[in-house]
Amino acid sequence: MKKFLFSALAAVTLTASFASLAAQENPAVNTVVLVHGAFADGSSWNRVIPLLQSHHVKVIAVQLPLTSLQDDVAATQRAIDRAPGNVVLVGHSWGGTVITEAGNNPRVKGLVYVAAFAPSAGQSTGDLAGSYPSPPGSAGIAKTPDGFLYLPAPTVAQDFAQDSPASQQKLLTVTQGPIRAAAFGDKVSHAAWTQKPSWYLVSTEDRMINPDLERAMAQRIHASVSSVAASHTSMLSHPASVAQVITRAVDGVNAQ
């Protein structure tokens, strides 16, 4: 009888140990890391962040240097390194290229693209943008003498955030982060979406990325696709729709 009880206790202990180990290796997603796009900064997520926090997930908004894909991936990796638990990475616009590379981190369990570029390995943002007819806003992009791109106030108002109040457009104009033009030629080395589940939110009124290109990218990466009748900056004009897709991704990954 004692031998039987000892064997049973050992089996229970061993099972519990395996369960504990599995929990350590596959913890739930606890953090959403938000990666902004070109002509923006981390504050572009300010209307989405409180909605995510109400879903009881931690949030980190990355501040990208916007100097190269390598530099922006490094900034995103630092955010992942300090994030509790596993991570869902969210990228807007150029930030989609960044998360496509940074998402290869093993702690990243899902990717969310918000009107974002989703390159393949060996492909650049410029390659993707040039594969479809240019959207209206591309004609309004200005360039500094040292090679950085920015949006003049009329372009922000007419093409970048046309569905936001004028006060918000003015804030975007003065807080935007110019991006080094050469960064759009930097190629992705390995596309994380080939191995990890993805979600894509298409902005149907986008004037900075062709909405048809957004739909094509979403289909190519086999993403779970949603649409919103919004400008390029849907996280400002339709934060609830953006937050809903992100929380759906978190719940979807945790349910696996």
Secondary structure per residue as TSV (DSSP state, phi and psi in degrees):
chain	resnum	aa	ss	phi	psi
A	1	M	-	360.0	-45.1
A	2	K	H	-61.1	-39.1
A	3	K	H	-64.6	-39.7
A	4	F	H	-64.6	-45.8
A	5	L	H	-62.9	-38.8
A	6	F	H	-64.6	-42.8
A	7	S	H	-64.4	-41.8
A	8	A	H	-64.8	-42.6
A	9	L	H	-64.3	-40.0
A	10	A	H	-63.7	-40.1
A	11	A	H	-65.4	-42.1
A	12	V	H	-64.1	-43.3
A	13	T	H	-62.6	-42.3
A	14	L	H	-64.9	-41.8
A	15	T	H	-62.3	-42.9
A	16	A	H	-63.9	-37.7
A	17	S	H	-64.7	-42.9
A	18	F	H	-63.4	-40.8
A	19	A	H	-63.9	-41.0
A	20	S	H	-64.0	-42.0
A	21	L	H	-63.2	-42.2
A	22	A	H	-63.5	-38.1
A	23	A	H	-65.1	-36.9
A	24	Q	H	-68.3	-37.5
A	25	E	H	-77.8	-27.6
A	26	N	S	-130.7	58.9
A	27	P	-	-69.0	160.3
A	28	A	-	-66.7	156.9
A	29	V	E	-68.6	122.1
A	30	N	E	-112.9	-15.6
A	31	T	E	-133.4	137.3
A	32	V	E	-105.5	125.2
A	33	V	E	-106.6	119.2
A	34	L	E	-99.9	127.7
A	35	V	E	-119.3	114.5
A	36	H	-	-75.9	171.7
A	37	G	-	-102.5	-168.8
A	38	A	T	-68.1	155.8
A	39	F	T	62.6	29.3
A	40	A	-	-152.3	-179.6
A	41	D	-	-146.2	-173.7
A	42	G	G	-60.9	-23.0
A	43	S	G	-69.7	-11.2
A	44	S	G	-64.6	-14.8
A	45	W	G	-96.7	6.2
A	46	N	T	-59.3	-30.2
A	47	R	T	-83.1	-18.7
A	48	V	T	-89.0	-35.4
A	49	I	H	-55.2	-49.6
A	50	P	H	-60.8	-32.4
A	51	L	H	-68.3	-37.4
A	52	L	H	-69.8	-40.9
A	53	Q	H	-63.8	-31.3
A	54	S	T	-69.3	-15.8
A	55	H	T	-88.6	5.9
A	56	H	T	66.5	38.2
A	57	V	-	-118.7	149.3
A	58	K	E	-80.1	152.0
A	59	V	E	-133.9	136.8
A	60	I	E	-127.7	127.2
A	61	A	E	-102.6	120.1
A	62	V	-	-77.1	145.9
A	63	Q	-	-108.9	104.9
A	64	L	-	-82.1	142.5
A	65	P	-	-73.1	-22.8
A	66	L	-	60.2	36.9
A	67	T	S	-106.4	-26.6
A	68	S	-	-169.7	163.6
A	69	L	H	-62.0	-42.2
A	70	Q	H	-60.4	-44.8
A	71	D	H	-66.3	-39.6
A	72	D	H	-72.1	-35.1
A	73	V	H	-64.8	-41.4
A	74	A	H	-61.5	-41.3
A	75	A	H	-63.5	-38.4
A	76	T	H	-69.4	-38.8
A	77	Q	H	-63.1	-36.1
A	78	R	H	-63.6	-37.2
A	79	A	H	-66.8	-42.3
A	80	I	H	-61.2	-41.2
A	81	D	H	-62.2	-32.5
A	82	R	H	-97.3	3.1
A	83	A	S	-81.7	135.9
A	84	P	S	-69.7	138.2
A	85	G	S	66.9	-162.4
A	86	N	E	-80.3	170.4
A	87	V	E	-132.9	142.1
A	88	V	E	-105.8	124.5
A	89	L	E	-93.3	134.7
A	90	V	E	-123.2	128.3
A	91	G	E	-126.5	136.7
A	92	H	E	-109.6	131.3
A	93	S	T	57.3	-121.0
A	94	W	H	-56.6	-30.0
A	95	G	H	-59.6	-22.8
A	96	G	H	-65.4	-39.1
A	97	T	H	-63.6	-40.6
A	98	V	H	-63.3	-46.5
A	99	I	H	-71.8	-24.4
A	100	T	H	-62.0	-35.8
A	101	E	H	-86.4	-49.6
A	102	A	H	-66.2	-23.8
A	103	G	T	-68.1	-5.2
A	104	N	T	-74.1	-11.0
A	105	N	S	-56.9	130.9
A	106	P	T	-62.5	-19.1
A	107	R	T	-81.4	-10.3
A	108	V	E	-84.3	122.7
A	109	K	E	-110.7	-9.1
A	110	G	E	-163.2	157.4
A	111	L	E	-127.8	136.8
A	112	V	E	-124.1	124.6
A	113	Y	E	-107.4	122.1
A	114	V	E	-112.0	101.3
A	115	A	S	44.7	53.1
A	116	A	-	-125.2	157.1
A	117	F	-	-77.0	142.7
A	118	A	-	-136.0	78.4
A	119	P	-	-72.1	160.1
A	120	S	-	-89.4	169.7
A	121	A	T	-59.7	134.9
A	122	G	T	81.3	6.3
A	123	Q	-	-115.7	145.7
A	124	S	B	-106.8	168.6
A	125	T	H	-61.6	-40.7
A	126	G	H	-62.3	-37.7
A	127	D	H	-59.3	-45.6
A	128	L	H	-66.0	-47.3
A	129	A	H	-60.2	-34.8
A	130	G	T	-81.4	-3.5
A	131	S	T	-85.7	-7.7
A	132	Y	S	-132.7	160.4
A	133	P	-	-54.5	141.1
A	134	S	-	-65.8	136.4
A	135	P	-	-74.5	163.4
A	136	P	G	-58.7	-37.1
A	137	G	G	-67.2	-21.6
A	138	S	G	-63.0	-28.5
A	139	A	G	-71.4	-17.9
A	140	G	G	-95.8	1.7
A	141	I	-	-73.4	132.1
A	142	A	E	-107.5	162.7
A	143	K	E	-133.1	136.0
A	144	T	-	-81.4	162.6
A	145	P	T	-59.2	-27.4
A	146	D	T	-94.9	13.3
A	147	G	S	92.2	25.1
A	148	F	E	-108.6	141.3
A	149	L	E	-97.9	143.9
A	150	Y	E	-150.0	168.3
A	151	L	-	-109.9	120.0
A	152	P	-	-63.6	159.4
A	153	A	H	-53.3	-44.4
A	154	P	H	-61.6	-34.6
A	155	T	H	-69.6	-39.4
A	156	V	I	-59.2	-45.2
A	157	A	I	-70.7	-37.8
A	158	Q	I	-92.4	-30.6
A	159	D	I	-128.3	-24.5
A	160	F	I	-93.1	-45.8
A	161	A	S	-139.4	50.3
A	162	Q	T	-67.3	-15.4
A	163	D	T	-104.2	15.6
A	164	S	S	-105.0	155.6
A	165	P	-	-60.4	156.2
A	166	A	H	-58.0	-35.5
A	167	S	H	-63.1	-38.9
A	168	Q	H	-69.3	-40.1
A	169	Q	H	-59.8	-40.0
A	170	K	H	-65.4	-40.8
A	171	L	H	-62.3	-43.8
A	172	L	H	-60.7	-39.7
A	173	T	H	-62.0	-42.6
A	174	V	H	-87.6	-18.2
A	175	T	H	-102.2	-1.7
A	176	Q	-	-60.6	150.8
A	177	G	-	-101.9	110.8
A	178	P	-	-60.9	144.9
A	179	I	E	-112.9	140.2
A	180	R	E	-64.6	122.8
A	181	A	G	-56.3	-36.5
A	182	A	G	-63.9	-20.6
A	183	A	G	-61.6	-31.5
A	184	F	G	-67.0	-12.1
A	185	G	G	-95.9	-6.1
A	186	D	-	-70.6	133.2
A	187	K	B	-98.8	144.6
A	188	V	-	-73.2	136.2
A	189	S	S	-88.4	-37.0
A	190	H	S	-148.2	126.1
A	191	A	-	-89.1	114.4
A	192	A	G	-63.0	-28.1
A	193	W	G	-66.1	-12.8
A	194	T	G	-72.0	-17.5
A	195	Q	T	-124.5	-6.9
A	196	K	S	-129.7	148.2
A	197	P	-	-65.6	145.3
A	198	S	E	-132.1	152.3
A	199	W	E	-126.9	146.1
A	200	Y	E	-137.0	130.1
A	201	L	E	-110.8	111.5
A	202	V	E	-84.8	133.3
A	203	S	E	-95.4	108.7
A	204	T	T	-73.2	-17.9
A	205	E	T	-107.4	24.3
A	206	D	-	-67.7	131.3
A	207	R	S	-115.6	10.4
A	208	M	S	-113.5	-33.4
A	209	I	S	-123.9	130.8
A	210	N	-	-57.2	121.3
A	211	P	H	-57.3	-30.7
A	212	D	H	-65.5	-35.6
A	213	L	H	-66.2	-41.2
A	214	E	H	-58.8	-45.2
A	215	R	H	-63.5	-40.4
A	216	A	H	-65.9	-41.2
A	217	M	H	-65.5	-42.6
A	218	A	H	-59.8	-40.3
A	219	Q	H	-68.5	-40.7
A	220	R	H	-65.4	-35.8
A	221	I	T	-89.3	4.9
A	222	H	T	58.5	42.8
A	223	A	-	-81.1	158.1
A	224	S	E	-78.7	118.0
A	225	V	E	-106.8	135.6
A	226	S	E	-130.3	161.4
A	227	S	E	-131.4	152.1
A	228	V	E	-141.6	138.7
A	229	A	S	-79.1	79.1
A	230	A	-	-139.5	164.7
A	231	S	-	-71.7	-172.9
A	232	H	S	-59.9	-31.6
A	233	T	-	-99.4	61.8
A	234	S	H	-63.6	-26.4
A	235	M	H	-67.3	-18.2
A	236	L	H	-94.4	-41.4
A	237	S	H	-88.1	-26.5
A	238	H	-	-136.0	60.5
A	239	P	H	-61.1	-32.8
A	240	A	H	-64.9	-39.6
A	241	S	H	-65.2	-40.7
A	242	V	H	-66.5	-47.0
A	243	A	H	-61.5	-36.3
A	244	Q	H	-63.6	-42.3
A	245	V	H	-65.3	-40.5
A	246	I	H	-66.5	-45.7
A	247	T	H	-66.8	-32.3
A	248	R	H	-63.0	-38.5
A	249	A	H	-66.3	-44.1
A	250	V	H	-60.4	-47.6
A	251	D	H	-64.3	-37.7
A	252	G	H	-65.7	-42.7
A	253	V	H	-66.1	-42.9
A	254	N	H	-67.9	-23.0
A	255	A	H	-80.8	-12.9
A	256	Q	-	-73.4	360.0
